Amino acid sequence: MAEKTPELVAVIMAGGAGTRFWPLSTEARPKQFLRLFGERSLLQQSYDRLTGLVPPERVLVATGAHYTGLVREQLPQVPSQNVIGEPCRRDTAAAVALAALLCRSRWGDPVMCVLTADHLIAPDNEFRRELLSAASAASTGSRLYTFGIPPAYPATCYGYLERGEMLAEEDGIRHYDLVRFKEKPDRATAESYLAAGRYLWNSGMFVWRVGAILDELARQLPEHLKRLEPAVALWDSPQREAALAAAFEGLKATSIDFGVMEGAAQAALVTAGFEWNDVGGWLALAEYLEQDSQGNAHRGGLESLDSADNLVFCEDSSESVALLGVRDLIVVRAGKRTLVLPKARAEEIKALVKRL
């Protein structure tokens, strides 16, 4: 593999501002900056997975303008000019288009890997192996690659990828033609996808040549390039922020999936062999936390009596929570805030945060 490894550039997408992990996650410090697993944040773990593949000077981080300070604090190895602060949200197509234009202006036509900043992926070695396989295949043509996650259950919260014929197999890594993207389905449709055996969850990660994605953007979203190119031309000048704000203000918000991938002339996928979890909320943490004999998952001290199947999370792991006669609760301590709710109502946290 080493002799055919292409020159890579990585773009870490770190612009999300989710509130599903309130009170630990806030609009000022969203999920990607949190230390939910160990001592490294999800963003830092995303960067760590690139060790040995991409040098820091070829890593770009796309985030909101108000998060650039947090990115630089957590990733001091990444050059300051590589932290892209988007002035307003215009979804992922704008972030990808801007990053691709910057890559072309600096490095020509390398292979560009678009990666998430807020997902849990393991083991790192397998992820790197599959990323290199996709990058090698993408480097020699115009295919736009993504990673499909074999579904573990009929999820209705993910988009799906329909797998076509197998294109290649390399050391157990399988490449397939990507037939089409599917929107988030209802329960019955998700069950039919699982039964069919050719549908995979959409991971939101991509691999392509810079030239290939720019060609597709020019064909499908030409206005994005037209508006963003002047800002890239002024990237190293004092006028950059004003030019970027003007460019983003006029952009239509659309995702890279809907805006480009669904209509791409050539698209392919690698079936992921690594474990993947989008860590969508507190319930997703349970399997990664310490558990007592009654199924109480916890970080921090826990004393429980006649209590079972609860999830307790303390931001300060030296804190302790005591439970008596309760089950199926989520209890979170973060700073001066405490959250207590039944597991069955975890999806309502967003509504609670809005009210607060």
N, C-alpha and C positions, 0 to 999 in steps of 0.2 A: 504493500500500500504506500509506503513512504516515498518511493521513487516517482509516483504519479500524483502525489498530493498537490493540489493547486494552491496558489496564493489565495488566502482567505481574508475576508473582512467580516466582522460580526457586528450586527446591529441589535442591541438589546432594547426591547420595547418596554418602557417603564413609566408609562403615562397614566395608568389606572388610578382611580380615586375611590375605590369601593369602601362601603361602610359595613360589610357583613361581619367584620371582626371588631366592631365597636363593643366595648369602650377602648380596647387596645388600639384599634385602627381608627383614625380620624381623617378628616379631609386634609389636615395639615401633614399627616404622616400615615399614608395608606399602606396597604398590605405588603407591597414589595419591599418596604423599608423595615419591616418588623422581623424580630428574631423569634420566629415561631418554633423552629427546630434547631436546637443547639445555639451556638454563640455567633453565628453568621446569619445575616438577614437573607430573605429570599433573593433579593437583587445581588447580594454578594455571592450567594451560592450559584446563581446563573453565570456570573463572571468567573467563578472558580472552575466551572465545568469547561471553560475554554483554555485552561492551563495546558501549555505545550502545543496548542493548535494555532492560536491567534495572539500576537504580541499586543501589549496594551495600546500602543500607538495606532493599531488598526481595529480598535474596538470603539464603536459609536454607541451612545446611549440616548435614545429619544424619550423625552419626558416633558412634563408641563414646565413652563417657565418658572413657576413658583417652587418646583422641586429640584432645580439645578443645584442648589446649595447642598441638599441632602445627598444627591448623587455624588457630588465631589467629595463630600465628607466620608461616604461609605466606600467609594472607589477612587482613592487618591492616586492610584497607579495610572488611571485613564487621563490623558491630557485634557486640560480644561476646554480647549476648543473642540473636543470630540463629544462634549455634552450638549445635545441639541435641546434647547428650551422652546417648546412650542407655545406661542402666545395665547392660543385658544384651542379648544378641542375641535378637531375636524375628522376624527376617526383614523383608522390605521392606514388607509390609502395615502393620505397626506404625509404621514410620518415616513412611510416606505418611499414615496416619491422623493421627498426631501433628502433622505439618507442616500438613495441611489444616485441622485445628482451630485451630492457631496463626494461619494465614492468615486464617481467618474472624474470629477475635477481633480482629485488627489492621486488616484491610483490607476485610472484607466478602466480596465474591464476585468476586475477580479471576480471571484465567486463570492457572493454576498449571502450570509446566513442571517436570517431574521429570527430572533429568539425571544421567548417570553421572560419576564423578570419576576413573575409571581406564581410559578408552578413548581411542584416538587418532582424531581426526576432522579432516578437511581437505577443501576449504579452509573457513576460518571464515566467509567471506562467504556461501557457498552454504548452510552450516548455518543461519546466521541467517535467510536468506531463507526456507528451508523451515520453520524454527521459527515464524516470523511467519505463514506461510500456515496452518499447523496451528492456531496460536493464534487467528487471525481466525475460522476455521471453528468452533472449539470455543466461542468466546465467545458465539455466538448460539443455542446449544441445549444438549442434554444428552449429546452424543457424547463418548466417551472416546477420545482419539487416541493412537496410538503411531507409531513409525517402523519400517518394514520395510526391511531391507537386502537388495538383490538378491544371491542367493548366488553366490559365485565357484567353489564346488566342493561336493560332497555332504558337508558337515560333519556330524559326529555329536555335536559338542560344543555345539551351539546348539539352542535351541528354535526352532520355525518358526511363521509366521503364514500362514494360508490367506486369500488375497485374493479378494474377491467382485467385485461390479459396481462400475464407476467411478462415483463420486459427483460429482466436479468436476475441472476442470483449470484451473490458474491460472499463466500464464507458464511453462508446461512442468512445473509441479509437479502431480502426479496424486494425487488422494484416492480411496480405495477403501473399500468396506464391508469390515469385518473379519469373516470367517465364523467362524473358530475358531483357537484356539491349539493347537499340537502340541508334545508333549514331545520331548526330545532323542531322535532316531530311531536305529535301527541303520543299518548301511551301505546295505543294500538299500533300505530305506525312504527314506533321504536321497537316493539315486540316483533313486528314483521321483519324489520332490519336485522335483528339479532338472529332470527330463525333462518334468514336467507344466507347468512355467513359471508357476504361480500361487502358489508358496510362497516366502516370504522369511524371512531370518533375523530373529529377535526381538532388537531393539537394547537393550531394557530402558529406553527413554526414553518419557516420556508427556507429554501436554498435555491439560488439561481445565479447566473451570470448577471452582472450589472447591466450589460448591454441588452440581455434578453428581457429583463423586467422593464427597462426603459423603452424598449420597442413596444411592449404590450401597453404600457402607460400611454405612449404616444398614439396608439391605435384606439384605446378604449377611454382614456381619461386625459385627452390632450390639454384640457384647461388647467389641470394640475401642474403639468410641466411648464406651460406658458406663464403661469403666475409665480411659480417657485424659482425658475431659472434666474430672474433678476436678483433675488435674495441671495442665491448661492454665489453669484458673481461679486456680491458685496460682503461675502462672509468674513473676510479679514479686515473690514473697514468699520469705522464708527457708525456707518449708516445701516449696519446689518439688522439691528433689532427693529428699526422703523420699516425696513424693506420686508422683513419677515412678517411683521404684524399686518402690513398691507396685503401681502400675498395670502395669508391665512384667512383674513377677513372675507375675501371673496370666494373662498373655496367651498364647494358643496361637501358636506360630511358624508362619507361613504367608507365602507370597510374594504380592505384589500381582497377579501374573499368575494364579496359581491361585485365590487368595482372592476376587478381584474381576473381573479382566478376562475370564476364561473364562466367567463367568456374567452379564456386563454386558448390559443391555437394548439399548444402542446403542454399538457400538464401530467405530472406523474407523482407517485407517492412511494415512500418506503414504509413498510409495515414495522412499527416500532417494536423492538424486543426489550426495551427498557421499561421500568415502571414509571407511571405518569399519574399525577394527581393535580388537578387545578386548584386544590385547596379553596373550595368555594365558600366555606364558612366554618363555624366552630365544630360542627359535627365531623368534618373531615379530619380533624386533629386526633380523634380518639385513638385510632390504631397506632399512632406514633408516640403516645404518652405512656408513662408508667401506669400500670393498672394494679389495683389491689384484688383480693380474693373475691370481692363482691362485684367486680366489673366496673369499679369507679376509676375512670381515667383521670390522671391529674398531673399538673406541674405545680411544684410548691408542696408544702406540707399538707397532709390530709388526715384528719381524724374522723372516722365515721362509725355510726352505730345504727344498725337496722336500716342501712341506706345502700342502694344498689344502682348500678348502671347510670351513674351521674358523670358529668364531665366538669372538672374544676381546673381553672387555669389562673395562675398568679403571675403577673408580669415580673414582679420581684419574687424569685423562687425561694427566698428566705421567709416569705409570708406563709401563713397556715390558715386553712379553712376547716371548720368542723361542721359535719352534717349529722342530723338526727331524724330518722324516720321518713326520709324522702327518697324518691327514685326518679330517674329519667329527667333530671334537671341539668341545665347549663349554668354554671356559676363562674363569673369572671371578675377578677380584681385587677384594675389597671390605674395606677396613680391614685387619685381621689375618687374614682368612679367604681361602682360595683354593678354588675348585671346579673339578674337571676330570672330564668324563664324555663318553661318546659321545653324539652327537646323538640316536641312536635310543633312548636311555634317558632322554630329557628328562622324560618323564611320571613318572619314579620319584623326582624330587627331593623331593616331599612325603613319601614314605616315608623317605628319607634324613634329612630334617629331623626327623621324629618320632623316629627312632632317636637322633639327636644330642641 
